[in-house]
Amino acid sequence: MVSKVKSEENIPSLYDTFSLLEGVLDPVIVVAQERTIIYANTAAEQALENLKVNENLSISLRHPEILQSVDAVLGGEDEKLGEITFTSPIPRTFEFQVKMINIFVEEQGLAMLAMRDITYLKSADQMRQDFVANVSHELRSPISSLVGIIETLQGSASKDPVSQKKFLKIMSEEAARMSRLIDDLLSLSRVEVTEHVPPDEKIKLPDIVGSAVEILRGIANKKNMTIRFEEKSELFEILGDQDELMEVFQNLIDNGIKYGDENSEIEILIEKVDRVPETDMPGVCISFKNKGDGIDEEHLPRLTERFYRADKARSRNTGGTGLGLAIVKHIVSRHRGHLAIESFPGDTTTVSVFLPLYLK
């Protein structure tokens, strides 16, 4: 988006600059005196929907710190740096730099405003802080329990075989809980490290889903639950990591067993879809549906967060660490897929994994 500028000897170099800025992925705006916008690249137009050339910058960017920085540079300062946060339509944080351009229009200098979206970096930093706090909390509880039991065994229960047997059972359960937590933490860390590298192994989805079903069928039988999975003749080939996908499918089937009603059924379907949500790629959807208490709608957006539990007491009683769906989300993301969760309280919950099909 470029304003028409009066013809001067340096105008060709100005338009050359605009051509270069158009290829920049971050928002860039060039401002003349009186805050008049004379150029905005495509990234700026996308980031600021109301942005228009030949208008005052303050109309579309009502942030005092940026406006003051632009005024300062237009007034003679060489450079201004800062950081701003927009709250609408969604919270976003940008680093910005305002710098004088050594090109003059009508003997007036120009200021270039460049912005870099650091929302993800800010979110990642907050997630790291939350992660450390949550891990500390999750480990503190079983460790405190073990310390208390040991003190009891050394004291009042030292000569009571019945109490000793009871407390040793609790110690075993707490140790197993910590072991599961550590295993899941290691698994999550491993997946996060490789998330940016898509897998390239050609695999057949029905085979992996079928293997996961057979592994967990015995556990389902203990609750008189059945797993219904009808393997189709279609191959449904994808590029993936077999071990990671096995972890995804086992996790989702296991959740269906843990949180499903006794004497109920877990239904697993594989079907082609025109495209994976949020992409243009044709794909396949693997859905896992169980009947149980369901999940209230307010919890659904947060289910894939680390350590988030819709029902904390029940999750702990079933041996959950609160990391399973976080692991699933990252694995699906690595496969360039999409995870969707739909639930009706008191009825059914369906978790759907969308993956791009392998196109020969």
Beta strands, then each sheet from edge to edge (+ up, - down):
strand 1: 28-31
strand 2: 37-40
strand 3: 79-86
strand 4: 92-105
strand 5: 108-117
strand 6: 201-204
strand 7: 226-229
strand 8: 237-240
strand 9: 265-273
strand 10: 283-291
strand 11: 338-343
strand 12: 348-356
sheet 1: 2+ 1- 5+ 4- 3+
sheet 2: 6+ 8-
sheet 3: 7+ 9+ 10- 12+ 11-
end
